[in-house]
Amino acid sequence: MNRPVLAICDTESRYCGRLDEYLRKNLNLSFDIHAFTQTESLEDFADKTPVSLLVIAESAITGLKRKLSEMGVKNVLILDEELSIVREDDAFDEGSTYDEVNSEHISKFRSAGEIVYHILDLCSKNPNDFERVGVRTSDRKGTVIGLYSPLARCGQTALCIKLCEELSRHGKTILLNFDNYSPLPMLFGNEAEGDITDILYYSECEKSRFCIYLEKIKQSIGGYDYVPPAATAMQIKEIDYEKLKNLVNLIFSECGYEYVVLDLSDLPEGLFDILRYCDKVFTITGNNMADTYKLRRYEEVLTQNGYEDLCAGGVKISLPEDAGDKELSVYAKDLLHTEALISG
């Protein structure tokens, strides 16, 4: 199956080349990307190959001999070249080169990251035109690493972050957090347009366009990605084992991730089944009598409910006391090596 085509057109060759290079590295969707510095070459190409999305400088549009609709282009991101220009969405003159297409504007002088965001926005608004974007077939199942402890404030999320930072050096990694009122958005300083509940909805109802929505909602930091957590405990409780398993399978099969790290709490329905689904489970232990008691009661509950294998297969760990950022990073790396989750 052919991949959807994203074409770039700008007569300024240096800009065109740099944008082409950036999109190839940072637009994590399976577009077949082509760049053109002459409008004639773009038109000749479009005669033979359907273009799903065109990113084009405003000045280049004036050089087209035919309308974009006649070329078969349905979606266009126009790079405005006047700093003071104000645009109304889809407010085009009748008979213009780019009428009858789905379109958005962004200043050519904005950051490449903002251009990527507008590409994702255009894709998500017109998902029927991007059915095959992001689909990747792979026989290799990724690795699911779960962290869960019955102990509160035990440093679990901090360890998850360090594990993800190290894993990202070995493969594409994403973190899913299930804390109630998680501090992650504050720690990372990013405001998201959606969270894991939105991603779960798309994984059930919009599978063919799942990667588009994931790319738009996820955040990236420290070399890895993470999906912002749900806002309330009630929302987390609506997440169950089957929904989460379906989500993780899509993350692997459709989006090319190699590692998924689950920062788990008591809230998701079917927690024990989620833990059993993981390839490796880490449980942080405490260092006082109350912590020891809680851990023993947790293991008794597992055994009483037929999850003895989690007791036997899980890895109990004790974080170094008063560990700083550097020490925790070293600990996470050593842990992954010890458990043969990374090599080299």
For each residue, the residues with C-beta under 8 A, 3 or more apart:
1: 132 135
2: 32 132
3: 30 31 32 132 133
4: 30 31 32 52 53 130 132 133
5: 31 32 33 34 49 50 51 52 53
6: 23 27 31 32 33 34 51 52 53 54 55 119
7: 33 34 35 36 42 45 46 51 53 54 55 56
8: 16 19 20 23 33 34 35 36 54 55 56
9: 16 35 36 37 39 42 54 55 56 57 60
10: 13 15 16 19 37 56 57 60 79
11: 16 37 38 39 57 59 60 63
12: 15 16 37 57
13: 10 16 17 37
14: 17 18
15: 10 12 18 19 57 108
16: 8 9 10 11 12 13 19 20 35 36 37
17: 13 14 20 21 35
18: 14 15 21 22 112
19: 8 10 15 16 22 23 35 55 112 115
20: 8 16 17 23 24 33 35
21: 17 18 24 25
22: 18 19 25 26 112 116
23: 6 8 19 20 26 27 31 33 55 112 116 119
24: 20 21 27 33
25: 21 22
26: 22 23 112 113 116
27: 6 23 24 31 33 116 119 215
28: 211 215 255 256
29: 120 123 133 134 211 212 215
30: 3 4 132 133 134 135 136 211
31: 3 4 5 6 23 27 52 53 133
32: 2 3 4 5 6
33: 5 6 7 8 20 23 24 27
34: 5 6 7 8 45
35: 7 8 9 16 17 19 20
36: 7 8 9 16 39 41 42 45
37: 9 10 11 12 13 16 41
38: 11 41 42
39: 9 11 36 42 43 60 63 64 65
40: 43 44 65
41: 36 37 38 44 45
42: 7 9 36 38 39 45 46 54 64
43: 39 40 46 47 64 65 66 71
44: 40 41 47 48
45: 7 34 36 41 42 48 49 51
46: 7 42 43 49 50 51 71 72 73
47: 43 44 71
48: 44 45
49: 5 45 46
50: 5 46 72
51: 5 6 7 45 46 54 71 72 73
52: 4 5 6 31 74 75 129 130 133
53: 4 5 6 7 31 75 76 77 119 122 123 129 130
54: 6 7 8 9 42 51 68 73 75 76 77
55: 6 7 8 9 19 23 76 77 79 115 119
56: 7 8 9 10 60 61 76 77 78 79
57: 9 10 11 12 15 60 61 78 79 81 108
58: 61 62 78 79 80 81 82 108
59: 11 62 63 81
60: 9 10 11 39 56 57 63 64
61: 56 57 58 64 68 78 97 98
62: 58 59 97
63: 11 39 59 60
64: 39 42 43 60 61 67 68 71 97
65: 39 40 43
66: 43 70 71 97
67: 64 70 71 96 97 98 99 100
68: 54 61 64 71 73 76 97 98 100 101
69: 72 73 99 100 101
70: 66 67
71: 43 46 47 51 64 66 67 68
72: 46 50 51 69
73: 46 51 54 68 69 76 101
74: 52 101 102 126 129
75: 52 53 54 101 102 103 122 123 126 129
76: 53 54 55 56 68 73 98 101 102 103 104
77: 53 54 55 56 103 104 105 106 115 118 119 122
78: 56 57 58 61 98 103 104 105 106
79: 10 55 56 57 58 106 107 108 115
80: 58 85 87 105 106 107 108
81: 57 58 59 108
82: 58 85
83: 107 109
84:
85: 80 82 107
86:
87: 80 91 105
88: 91
89: 103 104 105
90: 103
91: 87 88
92: 96 98 99 103
93: 96 99
94: 99
95: 99
96: 67 92 93 99
97: 61 62 64 66 67 68
98: 61 67 68 76 78 92 101 103
99: 67 69 92 93 94 95 96
100: 67 68 69
101: 68 69 73 74 75 76 98
102: 74 75 76 122 125 126 129
103: 75 76 77 78 89 90 92 98 122
104: 76 77 78 89 118 121 122
105: 77 78 80 87 89
106: 77 78 79 80 110 114 115 118
107: 79 80 83 85 110
108: 15 57 58 79 80 81
109: 83
110: 106 107 114 115
111: 114 115
112: 18 19 22 23 26 115 116
113: 26 116 117
114: 106 110 111 117 118
115: 19 55 77 79 106 110 111 112 118 119
116: 22 23 26 27 112 113 119 120
117: 113 114 120 121 216
118: 77 104 106 114 115 121 122
119: 6 23 27 53 55 77 115 116 122 123
120: 29 116 117 123 124 212 215 216
121: 104 117 118 124 125 216
122: 53 75 77 102 103 104 118 119 125 126
123: 29 53 75 119 120 126 127 129 130 133 209 212 216
124: 120 121 127 209 212 213 216
125: 102 121 122
126: 74 75 102 122 123 129 130
127: 123 124 130 131 206 208 209 212
128: 131
129: 52 53 74 75 102 123 126
130: 4 52 53 123 126 127 133 209 212
131: 127 128 208 209
132: 1 2 3 4 30 135 208
133: 3 4 29 30 31 52 123 130 209 211 212
134: 29 30 209 210 211 212 215 254 255
135: 1 30 132 208 211 254
136: 30 253 254 255 256
137: 253
138: 252 253 256
139:
140:
141: 252
142: 171 251 252 257 258 259 260
143: 258 259 260 279 280 341
144: 248 260 262 277 278 279 280
145: 163 167 259 260 261 262 278 279 280 281 282 341
146: 261 262 264 274 275 277 278 280 281 282
147: 156 159 160 163 261 262 263 264 281 282 283 284
148: 156 264 265 271 275 281 282 283
149: 154 156 283 284 285 295
150: 266 294 295 297 298
151: 154 284 285 286 291 294 295
152:
153:
154: 149 151 284 286 319
155: 158 159 284 319 328
156: 147 148 149 159 160 263 284
157: 160 161 177 179 182 183 184 263
158: 155 161 162 328
159: 147 155 156 162 163 282 284 319 328 331 332
160: 147 156 157 163 164 175 177 261 263
161: 157 158 164 165 175 222
162: 158 159 165 166 328 329 331 332
163: 145 147 159 160 166 167 261 332 335 336
164: 160 161 167 168 173 174 175 222 223 224 226 259 261
165: 161 162 168 169 222 223 224 329 332
166: 162 163 169 170 329 332 333 336 342
167: 145 163 164 170 171 173 224 259 261 336 341 342
168: 164 165 171 172 173 222 223 224 259
169: 165 166 223 342
170: 166 167 258 259 342 343 344
171: 142 167 168 257 258 259
172: 168 225 256 257 258 259
173: 164 167 168 223 224 225 257 258 259 260 261
174: 164 218 224 225 226 227 251 257 259 260 261
175: 160 161 164 224 225 226 227 261 263
176: 196 226 227 247 260 261 262 263
177: 157 160 182 184 196 226 227 229 263
178: 196 229 230 236 239 262 263 264 265 267 268
179: 157 182 183 184 229 263 265
180: 232 233 236 265 267
181: 231 232 233
182: 157 177 179 185 229
183: 157 179 186 187
184: 157 177 179 187 188 226 228 229
185: 182 188 189 190 191 192 228 229
186: 183 189
187: 183 184
188: 184 185 219 221 226
189: 185 186
190: 185 219 221 228
191: 185
192: 185 195 217 219 228
193: 216 217
194: 197 198 199 213 216 217 228
195: 192 198 199 217 227 228 229 230 231
196: 176 177 178 199 200 227 228 229 230 239
197: 194 200 201 230 235 238 239
198: 194 195 201 202 213 217
199: 194 195 196 202 203 213 214 217 227 247
200: 196 197 203 204 239 243 244 247
201: 197 198 204 205 206
202: 198 199 205 206 207 209 210 213 214
203: 199 200 206 207 210 243 246 247 250
204: 200 201 207 243 246
205: 201 202
206: 127 201 202 203 209 210 213
207: 202 203 204 210 250 254
208: 127 131 132 135
209: 123 124 127 130 131 133 134 202 206 212 213
210: 134 202 203 206 207 213 214 250 254 255
211: 28 29 30 133 134 135 214 215 254 255
212: 29 120 123 124 127 130 133 134 209 215 216
213: 124 194 198 199 202 206 209 210 216 217
214: 199 202 210 211 217 218 227 251 255
215: 27 28 29 120 134 211 212 218
216: 117 120 121 123 124 193 194 212 213
217: 192 193 194 195 198 199 213 214 227 228
218: 174 214 215 225 226 227
219: 188 190 192 225 226 227 228
220: 224 225 226
221: 188 190 224 226
222: 161 164 165 168
223: 164 165 168 169 173
224: 164 165 167 168 173 174 175 220 221
225: 172 173 174 175 218 219 220
226: 164 174 175 176 177 184 188 218 219 220 221
227: 174 175 176 177 195 196 199 214 217 218 219
228: 184 185 190 192 194 195 196 217 219
229: 177 178 179 182 184 185 195 196 236
230: 178 195 196 197 235 236 239
231: 181 195 235
232: 180 181 235 236
233: 180 181 236 237 267
234: 237 238
235: 197 230 231 232 238 239
236: 178 180 229 230 232 233 239 265 267 268
237: 233 234 267 268 269
238: 197 234 235 269
239: 178 196 197 200 230 235 236 243 244 267 268 269
240: 243 244 268 269 270
241: 244 245 268 269 270 273 274 277
242: 245 246 270
243: 200 203 204 239 240 246 247
244: 200 239 240 241 247 248 262 268 274 277
245: 241 242 248 249 274 277
246: 203 204 242 243 249 250
247: 176 199 200 203 243 244 250 251
248: 144 244 245 251 252 260 277
249: 245 246 252 253
250: 203 207 210 246 247 253 254 255
251: 142 174 214 247 248 254 255 257 260
252: 138 141 142 248 249 255 256 257 258 260
253: 136 137 138 249 250
254: 134 135 136 207 210 211 250 251
255: 28 134 136 210 211 214 250 251 252
256: 28 136 138 172 252
257: 142 171 172 173 174 251 252 260
258: 142 143 170 171 172 173 252
259: 142 143 145 164 167 168 170 171 172 173 174
260: 142 143 144 145 173 174 176 248 251 252 257
261: 145 146 147 160 163 164 167 173 174 175 176
262: 144 145 146 147 176 178 244 274 278
263: 147 156 157 160 175 176 177 178 179
264: 146 147 148 178 268 271 274 275
265: 148 178 179 180 236 268
266: 150 271
267: 178 180 233 236 237 239 271
268: 178 236 237 239 240 241 244 264 265 271 274
269: 237 238 239 240 241
270: 240 241 242 273 274
271: 148 264 266 267 268 274 275
272: 275 276 302 305 307 310
273: 241 270 276 277
274: 146 241 244 245 262 264 268 270 271 277 278
275: 146 148 264 271 272 278 281 307 310 314
276: 272 273 307 309 310
277: 144 146 241 244 245 248 273 274
278: 144 145 146 262 274 275 281
279: 143 144 145
280: 143 144 145 146 315 339 341
281: 145 146 147 148 275 278 310 313 314 315
282: 145 146 147 148 159 314 315 317 335
283: 147 148 149 295 314 315 316 317
284: 147 149 151 154 155 156 159 316 317 318 319
285: 149 151 291 292 295 316 317 318
286: 151 154 290 291 292 294 295
287: 291 318 321
288: 291 292
289: 292 293
290: 286 293 294
291: 151 285 286 287 288 294 295
292: 285 286 288 289 295 296
293: 289 290 296 297
294: 150 151 286 290 291 297 298
295: 149 150 151 283 285 286 291 292 298 299 316
296: 292 293 299 300
297: 150 293 294 300 301
298: 150 294 295 301 302
299: 295 296 302 303 311
300: 296 297 303 304
301: 297 298 304 305
302: 272 298 299 305 307 308 310 311
303: 299 300 307 308 311
304: 300 301
305: 272 301 302
306:
307: 272 275 276 302 303 310 311
308: 302 303 311 312
309: 276 312 313
310: 272 275 276 281 302 307 313 314
311: 299 302 303 307 308 314
312: 308 309
313: 281 309 310
314: 275 281 282 283 310 311
315: 280 281 282 283 339
316: 283 284 285 295
317: 282 283 284 285 335
318: 284 285 287
319: 154 155 159 284 323 328 331
320: 323 327 328 331
321: 287
322:
323: 319 320 327 328 331
324: 327 328
325: 328 329
326: 329 330
327: 320 323 324 330 331
328: 155 158 159 162 319 320 323 324 325 331 332
329: 162 165 166 325 326 332 333
330: 326 327 333 334
331: 159 162 319 320 323 327 328 334 335
332: 159 162 163 165 166 328 329 335 336
333: 166 329 330 336 337 342
334: 330 331 337 338
335: 163 282 317 331 332 338 339
336: 163 166 167 332 333 339 341 342
337: 333 334 340 341 342 343
338: 334 335
339: 280 315 335 336
340: 337 343
341: 143 145 167 280 336 337
342: 166 167 169 170 333 336 337
343: 170 337 340
344: 170
